[in-house]
Structures are given as structure tokens and as C-alpha cells.
Amino acid sequence: MKIYTYSQARQKLANILEESKSEEVVIRRRGGDTFTIVPKKSRRRSPFDVQGLKKLIPREDILEAIRESRERF
């Protein structure tokens, strides 16, 4: 764990953000407040990647509903 003062963190922000990927980084302000920088885990997912539903609907009923919805337009 590395600890930086607020002034140090302002001067080295890009480096500190990189460091936070491999170890805990703490920034301490003059008044005693401390903050931990933790990288947010990115999840590269398609917007079409949706969780399925566990319903016992027959395939034919689903296909029929799709056909009906398409006929309306």
C-alpha cells in the first residue's frame, strides 16, 4: 500500500492511477481524511448480451408471438 499526500496526488495523478491497478493507493489530506483509489473493473459486454429467463414456454408459442408482433407493422 502506498500513501500520498493530497499535493503529491495532484502532481502525480496519472502515475497514481496506474499504480492503483496493482496495489492499494491511499491519499491523505491535511485534515486527516483518507481516500482509497480502487480501479473499477471494466466489463466489455455487448448491449445485446442479456440474461435469459427461465420460463417453461414452448418454442412454438414464442415463434407464434414473434410472427404476430411482426404482422402488426
mmCIF file of the N, C-alpha and C atoms, coordinates in Angstrom:
data_MODEL
# 
_entry.id   MODEL 
# 
loop_
_atom_site.group_PDB 
_atom_site.id 
_atom_site.type_symbol 
_atom_site.label_atom_id 
_atom_site.label_alt_id 
_atom_site.label_comp_id 
_atom_site.label_asym_id 
_atom_site.label_entity_id 
_atom_site.label_seq_id 
_atom_site.pdbx_PDB_ins_code 
_atom_site.Cartn_x 
_atom_site.Cartn_y 
_atom_site.Cartn_z 
_atom_site.occupancy 
_atom_site.B_iso_or_equiv 
_atom_site.pdbx_formal_charge 
_atom_site.auth_seq_id 
_atom_site.auth_comp_id 
_atom_site.auth_asym_id 
_atom_site.auth_atom_id 
_atom_site.pdbx_PDB_model_num 
ATOM 1   N N  . MET A 1 1  ? 0.853   -1.176  0.000   1.00 0.00 ? 1  MET A N  1 
ATOM 2   C CA . MET A 1 1  ? 0.000   0.000   0.000   1.00 0.00 ? 1  MET A CA 1 
ATOM 3   C C  . MET A 1 1  ? 0.896   1.235   0.000   1.00 0.00 ? 1  MET A C  1 
ATOM 4   N N  . LYS A 1 2  ? 0.558   2.164   -0.877  1.00 0.00 ? 2  LYS A N  1 
ATOM 5   C CA . LYS A 1 2  ? 1.293   3.425   -0.925  1.00 0.00 ? 2  LYS A CA 1 
ATOM 6   C C  . LYS A 1 2  ? 0.377   4.537   -0.446  1.00 0.00 ? 2  LYS A C  1 
ATOM 7   N N  . ILE A 1 3  ? 0.966   5.467   0.293   1.00 0.00 ? 3  ILE A N  1 
ATOM 8   C CA . ILE A 1 3  ? 0.208   6.599   0.814   1.00 0.00 ? 3  ILE A CA 1 
ATOM 9   C C  . ILE A 1 3  ? 0.815   7.876   0.254   1.00 0.00 ? 3  ILE A C  1 
ATOM 10  N N  . TYR A 1 4  ? -0.041  8.724   -0.287  1.00 0.00 ? 4  TYR A N  1 
ATOM 11  C CA . TYR A 1 4  ? 0.381   10.007  -0.849  1.00 0.00 ? 4  TYR A CA 1 
ATOM 12  C C  . TYR A 1 4  ? -0.370  11.121  -0.142  1.00 0.00 ? 4  TYR A C  1 
ATOM 13  N N  . THR A 1 5  ? 0.273   12.276  -0.073  1.00 0.00 ? 5  THR A N  1 
ATOM 14  C CA . THR A 1 5  ? -0.445  13.459  0.401   1.00 0.00 ? 5  THR A CA 1 
ATOM 15  C C  . THR A 1 5  ? -1.294  13.978  -0.755  1.00 0.00 ? 5  THR A C  1 
ATOM 16  N N  . TYR A 1 6  ? -2.221  14.831  -0.433  1.00 0.00 ? 6  TYR A N  1 
ATOM 17  C CA . TYR A 1 6  ? -3.083  15.420  -1.454  1.00 0.00 ? 6  TYR A CA 1 
ATOM 18  C C  . TYR A 1 6  ? -2.255  16.154  -2.508  1.00 0.00 ? 6  TYR A C  1 
ATOM 19  N N  . SER A 1 7  ? -1.250  16.901  -2.076  1.00 0.00 ? 7  SER A N  1 
ATOM 20  C CA . SER A 1 7  ? -0.398  17.648  -3.011  1.00 0.00 ? 7  SER A CA 1 
ATOM 21  C C  . SER A 1 7  ? 0.366   16.714  -3.937  1.00 0.00 ? 7  SER A C  1 
ATOM 22  N N  . GLN A 1 8  ? 0.905   15.633  -3.375  1.00 0.00 ? 8  GLN A N  1 
ATOM 23  C CA . GLN A 1 8  ? 1.614   14.658  -4.208  1.00 0.00 ? 8  GLN A CA 1 
ATOM 24  C C  . GLN A 1 8  ? 0.664   14.019  -5.227  1.00 0.00 ? 8  GLN A C  1 
ATOM 25  N N  . ALA A 1 9  ? -0.524  13.705  -4.776  1.00 0.00 ? 9  ALA A N  1 
ATOM 26  C CA . ALA A 1 9  ? -1.502  13.060  -5.656  1.00 0.00 ? 9  ALA A CA 1 
ATOM 27  C C  . ALA A 1 9  ? -1.878  13.978  -6.815  1.00 0.00 ? 9  ALA A C  1 
ATOM 28  N N  . ARG A 1 10 ? -2.015  15.258  -6.562  1.00 0.00 ? 10 ARG A N  1 
ATOM 29  C CA . ARG A 1 10 ? -2.340  16.200  -7.646  1.00 0.00 ? 10 ARG A CA 1 
ATOM 30  C C  . ARG A 1 10 ? -1.227  16.225  -8.680  1.00 0.00 ? 10 ARG A C  1 
ATOM 31  N N  . GLN A 1 11 ? -0.002  16.190  -8.239  1.00 0.00 ? 11 GLN A N  1 
ATOM 32  C CA . GLN A 1 11 ? 1.137   16.273  -9.154  1.00 0.00 ? 11 GLN A CA 1 
ATOM 33  C C  . GLN A 1 11 ? 1.359   14.987  -9.943  1.00 0.00 ? 11 GLN A C  1 
ATOM 34  N N  . LYS A 1 12 ? 1.016   13.848  -9.362  1.00 0.00 ? 12 LYS A N  1 
ATOM 35  C CA . LYS A 1 12 ? 1.325   12.552  -9.974  1.00 0.00 ? 12 LYS A CA 1 
ATOM 36  C C  . LYS A 1 12 ? 0.063   11.729  -10.268 1.00 0.00 ? 12 LYS A C  1 
ATOM 37  N N  . LEU A 1 13 ? -1.025  12.378  -10.568 1.00 0.00 ? 13 LEU A N  1 
ATOM 38  C CA . LEU A 1 13 ? -2.296  11.666  -10.687 1.00 0.00 ? 13 LEU A CA 1 
ATOM 39  C C  . LEU A 1 13 ? -2.247  10.526  -11.695 1.00 0.00 ? 13 LEU A C  1 
ATOM 40  N N  . ALA A 1 14 ? -1.718  10.757  -12.877 1.00 0.00 ? 14 ALA A N  1 
ATOM 41  C CA . ALA A 1 14 ? -1.676  9.702   -13.900 1.00 0.00 ? 14 ALA A CA 1 
ATOM 42  C C  . ALA A 1 14 ? -0.886  8.493   -13.397 1.00 0.00 ? 14 ALA A C  1 
ATOM 43  N N  . ASN A 1 15 ? 0.246   8.732   -12.766 1.00 0.00 ? 15 ASN A N  1 
ATOM 44  C CA . ASN A 1 15 ? 1.053   7.628   -12.241 1.00 0.00 ? 15 ASN A CA 1 
ATOM 45  C C  . ASN A 1 15 ? 0.343   6.882   -11.114 1.00 0.00 ? 15 ASN A C  1 
ATOM 46  N N  . ILE A 1 16 ? -0.332  7.638   -10.271 1.00 0.00 ? 16 ILE A N  1 
ATOM 47  C CA . ILE A 1 16 ? -1.045  7.023   -9.151  1.00 0.00 ? 16 ILE A CA 1 
ATOM 48  C C  . ILE A 1 16 ? -2.188  6.143   -9.651  1.00 0.00 ? 16 ILE A C  1 
ATOM 49  N N  . LEU A 1 17 ? -2.876  6.598   -10.678 1.00 0.00 ? 17 LEU A N  1 
ATOM 50  C CA . LEU A 1 17 ? -3.958  5.783   -11.230 1.00 0.00 ? 17 LEU A CA 1 
ATOM 51  C C  . LEU A 1 17 ? -3.422  4.469   -11.791 1.00 0.00 ? 17 LEU A C  1 
ATOM 52  N N  . GLU A 1 18 ? -2.282  4.516   -12.437 1.00 0.00 ? 18 GLU A N  1 
ATOM 53  C CA . GLU A 1 18 ? -1.657  3.289   -12.946 1.00 0.00 ? 18 GLU A CA 1 
ATOM 54  C C  . GLU A 1 18 ? -1.239  2.378   -11.794 1.00 0.00 ? 18 GLU A C  1 
ATOM 55  N N  . GLU A 1 19 ? -0.665  2.955   -10.751 1.00 0.00 ? 19 GLU A N  1 
ATOM 56  C CA . GLU A 1 19 ? -0.253  2.166   -9.582  1.00 0.00 ? 19 GLU A CA 1 
ATOM 57  C C  . GLU A 1 19 ? -1.438  1.469   -8.933  1.00 0.00 ? 19 GLU A C  1 
ATOM 58  N N  . SER A 1 20 ? -2.584  2.145   -8.922  1.00 0.00 ? 20 SER A N  1 
ATOM 59  C CA . SER A 1 20 ? -3.760  1.591   -8.249  1.00 0.00 ? 20 SER A CA 1 
ATOM 60  C C  . SER A 1 20 ? -4.247  0.305   -8.908  1.00 0.00 ? 20 SER A C  1 
ATOM 61  N N  . LYS A 1 21 ? -3.800  0.033   -10.143 1.00 0.00 ? 21 LYS A N  1 
ATOM 62  C CA . LYS A 1 21 ? -4.186  -1.209  -10.812 1.00 0.00 ? 21 LYS A CA 1 
ATOM 63  C C  . LYS A 1 21 ? -3.510  -2.422  -10.177 1.00 0.00 ? 21 LYS A C  1 
ATOM 64  N N  . SER A 1 22 ? -2.360  -2.206  -9.529  1.00 0.00 ? 22 SER A N  1 
ATOM 65  C CA . SER A 1 22 ? -1.622  -3.335  -8.977  1.00 0.00 ? 22 SER A CA 1 
ATOM 66  C C  . SER A 1 22 ? -1.540  -3.342  -7.453  1.00 0.00 ? 22 SER A C  1 
ATOM 67  N N  . GLU A 1 23 ? -1.782  -2.200  -6.816  1.00 0.00 ? 23 GLU A N  1 
ATOM 68  C CA . GLU A 1 23 ? -1.740  -2.158  -5.360  1.00 0.00 ? 23 GLU A CA 1 
ATOM 69  C C  . GLU A 1 23 ? -2.637  -1.044  -4.836  1.00 0.00 ? 23 GLU A C  1 
ATOM 70  N N  . GLU A 1 24 ? -2.938  -1.124  -3.566  1.00 0.00 ? 24 GLU A N  1 
ATOM 71  C CA . GLU A 1 24 ? -3.812  -0.132  -2.943  1.00 0.00 ? 24 GLU A CA 1 
ATOM 72  C C  . GLU A 1 24 ? -3.077  1.206   -2.837  1.00 0.00 ? 24 GLU A C  1 
ATOM 73  N N  . VAL A 1 25 ? -3.779  2.278   -3.188  1.00 0.00 ? 25 VAL A N  1 
ATOM 74  C CA . VAL A 1 25 ? -3.222  3.623   -3.097  1.00 0.00 ? 25 VAL A CA 1 
ATOM 75  C C  . VAL A 1 25 ? -4.143  4.454   -2.205  1.00 0.00 ? 25 VAL A C  1 
ATOM 76  N N  . VAL A 1 26 ? -3.537  5.126   -1.231  1.00 0.00 ? 26 VAL A N  1 
ATOM 77  C CA . VAL A 1 26 ? -4.290  5.953   -0.289  1.00 0.00 ? 26 VAL A CA 1 
ATOM 78  C C  . VAL A 1 26 ? -3.817  7.385   -0.412  1.00 0.00 ? 26 VAL A C  1 
ATOM 79  N N  . ILE A 1 27 ? -4.765  8.308   -0.419  1.00 0.00 ? 27 ILE A N  1 
ATOM 80  C CA . ILE A 1 27 ? -4.447  9.738   -0.438  1.00 0.00 ? 27 ILE A CA 1 
ATOM 81  C C  . ILE A 1 27 ? -4.916  10.317  0.890   1.00 0.00 ? 27 ILE A C  1 
ATOM 82  N N  . ARG A 1 28 ? -4.022  11.020  1.551   1.00 0.00 ? 28 ARG A N  1 
ATOM 83  C CA . ARG A 1 28 ? -4.332  11.594  2.856   1.00 0.00 ? 28 ARG A CA 1 
ATOM 84  C C  . ARG A 1 28 ? -4.320  13.120  2.760   1.00 0.00 ? 28 ARG A C  1 
ATOM 85  N N  . ARG A 1 29 ? -5.408  13.720  3.212   1.00 0.00 ? 29 ARG A N  1 
ATOM 86  C CA . ARG A 1 29 ? -5.485  15.185  3.229   1.00 0.00 ? 29 ARG A CA 1 
ATOM 87  C C  . ARG A 1 29 ? -4.948  15.718  4.550   1.00 0.00 ? 29 ARG A C  1 
ATOM 88  N N  . ARG A 1 30 ? -4.687  16.997  4.566   1.00 0.00 ? 30 ARG A N  1 
ATOM 89  C CA . ARG A 1 30 ? -4.118  17.647  5.744   1.00 0.00 ? 30 ARG A CA 1 
ATOM 90  C C  . ARG A 1 30 ? -5.001  17.464  6.982   1.00 0.00 ? 30 ARG A C  1 
ATOM 91  N N  . GLY A 1 31 ? -6.309  17.500  6.809   1.00 0.00 ? 31 GLY A N  1 
ATOM 92  C CA . GLY A 1 31 ? -7.233  17.376  7.941   1.00 0.00 ? 31 GLY A CA 1 
ATOM 93  C C  . GLY A 1 31 ? -7.362  15.955  8.470   1.00 0.00 ? 31 GLY A C  1 
ATOM 94  N N  . GLY A 1 32 ? -6.698  14.998  7.827   1.00 0.00 ? 32 GLY A N  1 
ATOM 95  C CA . GLY A 1 32 ? -6.743  13.621  8.304   1.00 0.00 ? 32 GLY A CA 1 
ATOM 96  C C  . GLY A 1 32 ? -7.662  12.716  7.484   1.00 0.00 ? 32 GLY A C  1 
ATOM 97  N N  . ASP A 1 33 ? -8.452  13.299  6.585   1.00 0.00 ? 33 ASP A N  1 
ATOM 98  C CA . ASP A 1 33 ? -9.304  12.468  5.737   1.00 0.00 ? 33 ASP A CA 1 
ATOM 99  C C  . ASP A 1 33 ? -8.445  11.600  4.829   1.00 0.00 ? 33 ASP A C  1 
ATOM 100 N N  . THR A 1 34 ? -8.839  10.345  4.647   1.00 0.00 ? 34 THR A N  1 
ATOM 101 C CA . THR A 1 34 ? -8.107  9.464   3.745   1.00 0.00 ? 34 THR A CA 1 
ATOM 102 C C  . THR A 1 34 ? -9.056  8.895   2.703   1.00 0.00 ? 34 THR A C  1 
ATOM 103 N N  . PHE A 1 35 ? -8.537  8.673   1.516   1.00 0.00 ? 35 PHE A N  1 
ATOM 104 C CA . PHE A 1 35 ? -9.301  8.157   0.390   1.00 0.00 ? 35 PHE A CA 1 
ATOM 105 C C  . PHE A 1 35 ? -8.501  7.044   -0.269  1.00 0.00 ? 35 PHE A C  1 
ATOM 106 N N  . THR A 1 36 ? -9.167  5.989   -0.639  1.00 0.00 ? 36 THR A N  1 
ATOM 107 C CA . THR A 1 36 ? -8.520  4.879   -1.327  1.00 0.00 ? 36 THR A CA 1 
ATOM 108 C C  . THR A 1 36 ? -8.935  4.900   -2.789  1.00 0.00 ? 36 THR A C  1 
ATOM 109 N N  . ILE A 1 37 ? -7.956  4.716   -3.664  1.00 0.00 ? 37 ILE A N  1 
ATOM 110 C CA . ILE A 1 37 ? -8.245  4.660   -5.095  1.00 0.00 ? 37 ILE A CA 1 
ATOM 111 C C  . ILE A 1 37 ? -8.285  3.192   -5.504  1.00 0.00 ? 37 ILE A C  1 
ATOM 112 N N  . VAL A 1 38 ? -9.416  2.801   -6.053  1.00 0.00 ? 38 VAL A N  1 
ATOM 113 C CA . VAL A 1 38 ? -9.610  1.423   -6.499  1.00 0.00 ? 38 VAL A CA 1 
ATOM 114 C C  . VAL A 1 38 ? -10.120 1.476   -7.933  1.00 0.00 ? 38 VAL A C  1 
ATOM 115 N N  . PRO A 1 39 ? -9.438  0.805   -8.860  1.00 0.00 ? 39 PRO A N  1 
ATOM 116 C CA . PRO A 1 39 ? -9.917  0.845   -10.251 1.00 0.00 ? 39 PRO A CA 1 
ATOM 117 C C  . PRO A 1 39 ? -11.231 0.084   -10.393 1.00 0.00 ? 39 PRO A C  1 
ATOM 118 N N  . LYS A 1 40 ? -12.088 0.620   -11.213 1.00 0.00 ? 40 LYS A N  1 
ATOM 119 C CA . LYS A 1 40 ? -13.361 -0.030  -11.484 1.00 0.00 ? 40 LYS A CA 1 
ATOM 120 C C  . LYS A 1 40 ? -13.117 -1.105  -12.538 1.00 0.00 ? 40 LYS A C  1 
ATOM 121 N N  . LYS A 1 41 ? -13.641 -2.281  -12.297 1.00 0.00 ? 41 LYS A N  1 
ATOM 122 C CA . LYS A 1 41 ? -13.448 -3.361  -13.253 1.00 0.00 ? 41 LYS A CA 1 
ATOM 123 C C  . LYS A 1 41 ? -14.337 -3.128  -14.464 1.00 0.00 ? 41 LYS A C  1 
ATOM 124 N N  . SER A 1 42 ? -13.697 -3.102  -15.611 1.00 0.00 ? 42 SER A N  1 
ATOM 125 C CA . SER A 1 42 ? -14.476 -2.888  -16.827 1.00 0.00 ? 42 SER A CA 1 
ATOM 126 C C  . SER A 1 42 ? -14.964 -4.227  -17.349 1.00 0.00 ? 42 SER A C  1 
ATOM 127 N N  . ARG A 1 43 ? -16.194 -4.230  -17.754 1.00 0.00 ? 43 ARG A N  1 
ATOM 128 C CA . ARG A 1 43 ? -16.773 -5.439  -18.323 1.00 0.00 ? 43 ARG A CA 1 
ATOM 129 C C  . ARG A 1 43 ? -17.186 -5.112  -19.744 1.00 0.00 ? 43 ARG A C  1 
ATOM 130 N N  . ARG A 1 44 ? -16.417 -5.605  -20.664 1.00 0.00 ? 44 ARG A N  1 
ATOM 131 C CA . ARG A 1 44 ? -16.748 -5.380  -22.063 1.00 0.00 ? 44 ARG A CA 1 
ATOM 132 C C  . ARG A 1 44 ? -17.814 -6.376  -22.455 1.00 0.00 ? 44 ARG A C  1 
ATOM 133 N N  . ARG A 1 45 ? -18.990 -5.850  -22.638 1.00 0.00 ? 45 ARG A N  1 
ATOM 134 C CA . ARG A 1 45 ? -20.115 -6.699  -22.995 1.00 0.00 ? 45 ARG A CA 1 
ATOM 135 C C  . ARG A 1 45 ? -20.906 -6.043  -24.107 1.00 0.00 ? 45 ARG A C  1 
ATOM 136 N N  . SER A 1 46 ? -21.511 -6.856  -24.861 1.00 0.00 ? 46 SER A N  1 
ATOM 137 C CA . SER A 1 46 ? -22.388 -6.366  -25.909 1.00 0.00 ? 46 SER A CA 1 
ATOM 138 C C  . SER A 1 46 ? -23.684 -5.882  -25.279 1.00 0.00 ? 46 SER A C  1 
ATOM 139 N N  . PRO A 1 47 ? -24.289 -4.820  -25.823 1.00 0.00 ? 47 PRO A N  1 
ATOM 140 C CA . PRO A 1 47 ? -25.596 -4.390  -25.292 1.00 0.00 ? 47 PRO A CA 1 
ATOM 141 C C  . PRO A 1 47 ? -26.673 -5.445  -25.535 1.00 0.00 ? 47 PRO A C  1 
ATOM 142 N N  . PHE A 1 48 ? -26.391 -6.399  -26.414 1.00 0.00 ? 48 PHE A N  1 
ATOM 143 C CA . PHE A 1 48 ? -27.353 -7.466  -26.694 1.00 0.00 ? 48 PHE A CA 1 
ATOM 144 C C  . PHE A 1 48 ? -27.137 -8.688  -25.814 1.00 0.00 ? 48 PHE A C  1 
ATOM 145 N N  . ASP A 1 49 ? -26.132 -8.645  -24.959 1.00 0.00 ? 49 ASP A N  1 
ATOM 146 C CA . ASP A 1 49 ? -25.842 -9.752  -24.053 1.00 0.00 ? 49 ASP A CA 1 
ATOM 147 C C  . ASP A 1 49 ? -26.730 -9.607  -22.821 1.00 0.00 ? 49 ASP A C  1 
ATOM 148 N N  . VAL A 1 50 ? -27.877 -10.238 -22.875 1.00 0.00 ? 50 VAL A N  1 
ATOM 149 C CA . VAL A 1 50 ? -28.837 -10.142 -21.780 1.00 0.00 ? 50 VAL A CA 1 
ATOM 150 C C  . VAL A 1 50 ? -29.013 -11.517 -21.148 1.00 0.00 ? 50 VAL A C  1 
ATOM 151 N N  . GLN A 1 51 ? -29.329 -11.504 -19.884 1.00 0.00 ? 51 GLN A N  1 
ATOM 152 C CA . GLN A 1 51 ? -29.531 -12.749 -19.172 1.00 0.00 ? 51 GLN A CA 1 
ATOM 153 C C  . GLN A 1 51 ? -30.870 -13.352 -19.585 1.00 0.00 ? 51 GLN A C  1 
ATOM 154 N N  . GLY A 1 52 ? -30.874 -14.632 -19.797 1.00 0.00 ? 52 GLY A N  1 
ATOM 155 C CA . GLY A 1 52 ? -32.091 -15.319 -20.221 1.00 0.00 ? 52 GLY A CA 1 
ATOM 156 C C  . GLY A 1 52 ? -33.078 -15.513 -19.076 1.00 0.00 ? 52 GLY A C  1 
ATOM 157 N N  . LEU A 1 53 ? -34.324 -15.784 -19.436 1.00 0.00 ? 53 LEU A N  1 
ATOM 158 C CA . LEU A 1 53 ? -35.367 -16.060 -18.454 1.00 0.00 ? 53 LEU A CA 1 
ATOM 159 C C  . LEU A 1 53 ? -35.597 -17.564 -18.394 1.00 0.00 ? 53 LEU A C  1 
ATOM 160 N N  . LYS A 1 54 ? -35.850 -18.066 -17.220 1.00 0.00 ? 54 LYS A N  1 
ATOM 161 C CA . LYS A 1 54 ? -36.124 -19.489 -17.071 1.00 0.00 ? 54 LYS A CA 1 
ATOM 162 C C  . LYS A 1 54 ? -37.634 -19.678 -17.001 1.00 0.00 ? 54 LYS A C  1 
ATOM 163 N N  . LYS A 1 55 ? -38.246 -19.724 -18.165 1.00 0.00 ? 55 LYS A N  1 
ATOM 164 C CA . LYS A 1 55 ? -39.688 -19.922 -18.268 1.00 0.00 ? 55 LYS A CA 1 
ATOM 165 C C  . LYS A 1 55 ? -39.941 -21.178 -19.080 1.00 0.00 ? 55 LYS A C  1 
ATOM 166 N N  . LEU A 1 56 ? -40.952 -21.866 -18.758 1.00 0.00 ? 56 LEU A N  1 
ATOM 167 C CA . LEU A 1 56 ? -41.288 -23.091 -19.480 1.00 0.00 ? 56 LEU A CA 1 
ATOM 168 C C  . LEU A 1 56 ? -42.298 -22.790 -20.572 1.00 0.00 ? 56 LEU A C  1 
ATOM 169 N N  . ILE A 1 57 ? -41.875 -21.997 -21.552 1.00 0.00 ? 57 ILE A N  1 
ATOM 170 C CA . ILE A 1 57 ? -42.733 -21.628 -22.677 1.00 0.00 ? 57 ILE A CA 1 
ATOM 171 C C  . ILE A 1 57 ? -42.266 -22.425 -23.886 1.00 0.00 ? 57 ILE A C  1 
ATOM 172 N N  . PRO A 1 58 ? -43.193 -23.126 -24.513 1.00 0.00 ? 58 PRO A N  1 
ATOM 173 C CA . PRO A 1 58 ? -42.798 -23.915 -25.685 1.00 0.00 ? 58 PRO A CA 1 
ATOM 174 C C  . PRO A 1 58 ? -42.270 -23.028 -26.818 1.00 0.00 ? 58 PRO A C  1 
ATOM 175 N N  . ARG A 1 59 ? -41.340 -23.563 -27.562 1.00 0.00 ? 59 ARG A N  1 
ATOM 176 C CA . ARG A 1 59 ? -40.716 -22.845 -28.674 1.00 0.00 ? 59 ARG A CA 1 
ATOM 177 C C  . ARG A 1 59 ? -41.748 -22.331 -29.663 1.00 0.00 ? 59 ARG A C  1 
ATOM 178 N N  . GLU A 1 60 ? -42.741 -23.138 -29.962 1.00 0.00 ? 60 GLU A N  1 
ATOM 179 C CA . GLU A 1 60 ? -43.769 -22.743 -30.932 1.00 0.00 ? 60 GLU A CA 1 
ATOM 180 C C  . GLU A 1 60 ? -44.563 -21.531 -30.451 1.00 0.00 ? 60 GLU A C  1 
ATOM 181 N N  . ASP A 1 61 ? -44.834 -21.443 -29.169 1.00 0.00 ? 61 ASP A N  1 
ATOM 182 C CA . ASP A 1 61 ? -45.549 -20.278 -28.637 1.00 0.00 ? 61 ASP A CA 1 
ATOM 183 C C  . ASP A 1 61 ? -44.721 -19.002 -28.800 1.00 0.00 ? 61 ASP A C  1 
ATOM 184 N N  . ILE A 1 62 ? -43.433 -19.108 -28.589 1.00 0.00 ? 62 ILE A N  1 
ATOM 185 C CA . ILE A 1 62 ? -42.550 -17.953 -28.746 1.00 0.00 ? 62 ILE A CA 1 
ATOM 186 C C  . ILE A 1 62 ? -42.522 -17.510 -30.210 1.00 0.00 ? 62 ILE A C  1 
ATOM 187 N N  . LEU A 1 63 ? -42.358 -18.479 -31.115 1.00 0.00 ? 63 LEU A N  1 
ATOM 188 C CA . LEU A 1 63 ? -42.318 -18.147 -32.536 1.00 0.00 ? 63 LEU A CA 1 
ATOM 189 C C  . LEU A 1 63 ? -43.642 -17.548 -33.006 1.00 0.00 ? 63 LEU A C  1 
ATOM 190 N N  . GLU A 1 64 ? -44.735 -18.049 -32.510 1.00 0.00 ? 64 GLU A N  1 
ATOM 191 C CA . GLU A 1 64 ? -46.051 -17.519 -32.876 1.00 0.00 ? 64 GLU A CA 1 
ATOM 192 C C  . GLU A 1 64 ? -46.197 -16.071 -32.388 1.00 0.00 ? 64 GLU A C  1 
ATOM 193 N N  . ALA A 1 65 ? -45.736 -15.793 -31.186 1.00 0.00 ? 65 ALA A N  1 
ATOM 194 C CA . ALA A 1 65 ? -45.807 -14.425 -30.655 1.00 0.00 ? 65 ALA A CA 1 
ATOM 195 C C  . ALA A 1 65 ? -44.963 -13.477 -31.510 1.00 0.00 ? 65 ALA A C  1 
ATOM 196 N N  . ILE A 1 66 ? -43.808 -13.934 -31.964 1.00 0.00 ? 66 ILE A N  1 
ATOM 197 C CA . ILE A 1 66 ? -42.964 -13.108 -32.826 1.00 0.00 ? 66 ILE A CA 1 
ATOM 198 C C  . ILE A 1 66 ? -43.662 -12.846 -34.159 1.00 0.00 ? 66 ILE A C  1 
ATOM 199 N N  . ARG A 1 67 ? -44.250 -13.892 -34.743 1.00 0.00 ? 67 ARG A N  1 
ATOM 200 C CA . ARG A 1 67 ? -44.964 -13.718 -36.015 1.00 0.00 ? 67 ARG A CA 1 
ATOM 201 C C  . ARG A 1 67 ? -46.118 -12.729 -35.873 1.00 0.00 ? 67 ARG A C  1 
ATOM 202 N N  . GLU A 1 68 ? -46.869 -12.842 -34.797 1.00 0.00 ? 68 GLU A N  1 
ATOM 203 C CA . GLU A 1 68 ? -47.989 -11.934 -34.566 1.00 0.00 ? 68 GLU A CA 1 
ATOM 204 C C  . GLU A 1 68 ? -47.517 -10.487 -34.424 1.00 0.00 ? 68 GLU A C  1 
ATOM 205 N N  . SER A 1 69 ? -46.431 -10.288 -33.693 1.00 0.00 ? 69 SER A N  1 
ATOM 206 C CA . SER A 1 69 ? -45.936 -8.932  -33.489 1.00 0.00 ? 69 SER A CA 1 
ATOM 207 C C  . SER A 1 69 ? -45.444 -8.322  -34.796 1.00 0.00 ? 69 SER A C  1 
ATOM 208 N N  . ARG A 1 70 ? -44.901 -9.142  -35.670 1.00 0.00 ? 70 ARG A N  1 
ATOM 209 C CA . ARG A 1 70 ? -44.403 -8.637  -36.953 1.00 0.00 ? 70 ARG A CA 1 
ATOM 210 C C  . ARG A 1 70 ? -45.551 -8.317  -37.913 1.00 0.00 ? 70 ARG A C  1 
ATOM 211 N N  . GLU A 1 71 ? -46.659 -9.004  -37.787 1.00 0.00 ? 71 GLU A N  1 
ATOM 212 C CA . GLU A 1 71 ? -47.806 -8.772  -38.657 1.00 0.00 ? 71 GLU A CA 1 
ATOM 213 C C  . GLU A 1 71 ? -48.471 -7.424  -38.375 1.00 0.00 ? 71 GLU A C  1 
ATOM 214 N N  . ARG A 1 72 ? -48.320 -6.905  -37.181 1.00 0.00 ? 72 ARG A N  1 
ATOM 215 C CA . ARG A 1 72 ? -48.944 -5.627  -36.801 1.00 0.00 ? 72 ARG A CA 1 
ATOM 216 C C  . ARG A 1 72 ? -48.338 -4.458  -37.568 1.00 0.00 ? 72 ARG A C  1 
ATOM 217 N N  . PHE A 1 73 ? -47.125 -4.593  -38.029 1.00 0.00 ? 73 PHE A N  1 
ATOM 218 C CA . PHE A 1 73 ? -46.435 -3.461  -38.677 1.00 0.00 ? 73 PHE A CA 1 
ATOM 219 C C  . PHE A 1 73 ? -46.405 -3.598  -40.141 1.00 0.00 ? 73 PHE A C  1 
# 
